[in-house]
């Protein structure tokens, strides 16, 4: 493992005064000079801090947070000194099984795979244990890139961690004085990333095939990136006949095809389209598959479907939502259209929680998209997306090292912050603020996610 602390003291050792935090009071924590509090702390532990999408890898070549790792570790050290922090919640995609090239050696033991990721990132794991020792409650909510992570593996590495799980591969964490805050990764509502034990069940002869279509595309995209973006001619199948919108089944299949075409047409790894590049011996799969095995095409009977993997995926979305404990189900067409649009996830925060009369939630925090969002819904209701900590958020290069801070109490407060390279903390709420009509209130936050090197989330 590379020595990731070469710049740590340079980043944090010269920071001698805490950054003012608008929601805090005048009390100042007594801390070592090198790692002062993140802000001037109040007298009450009433702040919930949320980070997500760190994407630590089994090998530094397959991790997406390397340059930012000293900043993350320093952030965790300073968090321990910030005496009004009650909880640190990691909202998914902490350990990464998806950002892996197709030529990575075949493995069958996913438990050991995650143990090896943990072993490769002991600097972060050790500091998270220190966070718990400092009196801060540490919570983990599972994401899609670690969808197969068994709770016991993480518990062994971080004994004091609290894990929020409901359906397999999913979790939602309610917190705050009135449980007015809910935090989840957000992949529950994503066609490409939500657990899928249904679509490939007949093919594989079991219902353990939890890995969704996004897993295969993530590995395909990772291969292209790690091969240094080769340009290779690819002749993908083309659907020439667009179904009528009234044909919900086939129009949904066409939209799914269109999204995959948009995402993958510029990804041209060296491997051929019909090469059996996905040698899958985990999560209920026991065969090798090509890219074309799950790329939708017009079949002989005129229908649109992938020929092998995820056949007729549009027909299983309802059952998947039931298994995945979605509170308010939606249509496949709505879900697939929202794949690359942050507004879809904002809408899901509203539908599932903020306007759901069965819920008493004031603040919803998602991760997943890597696109920070601060949305004041009015009436004391907020939707936040806490972005990511990866080094290269290619679609939005300034949108990294983001975290959310929610102050619980009789009246909840919510803000977004960014850890700057020199160690200061900047309030970026207004920069990523969006009005309820989907327009930027300030700055230039993206309305729709563009398609970059990582493909789908």
Secondary structure by P-SEA (a helix, b strand, c coil): ccccccccccccccccccccccccccccccccccccccccccccccbbbbbccccccccccccccccaaaaaaaaaaaaaaccccccccccccccccccccccccccccaaaaaaaaaaacaaaaaaaaaaaaacbbbbbbbccccccccaaaaaaacccbbbbbcccccccccccccccbbbcccccccccccccccccccccccccccccaaaaaaaaaaaaaaacbbbbbbbcccccccccccaaaaaaaaaaaaaaaaacccccccccccccccccccccccccccccccccccccccccccccccccccccaaaaaaaacccccccaaaaaaacccaaaaaaaaaaaccccccccccbbbbccccbbbbbccccccbbbbbcccccccccccccccbbbbbbbccbbbbbbbbbcccccccccccccccccccccccccccccccccccccc
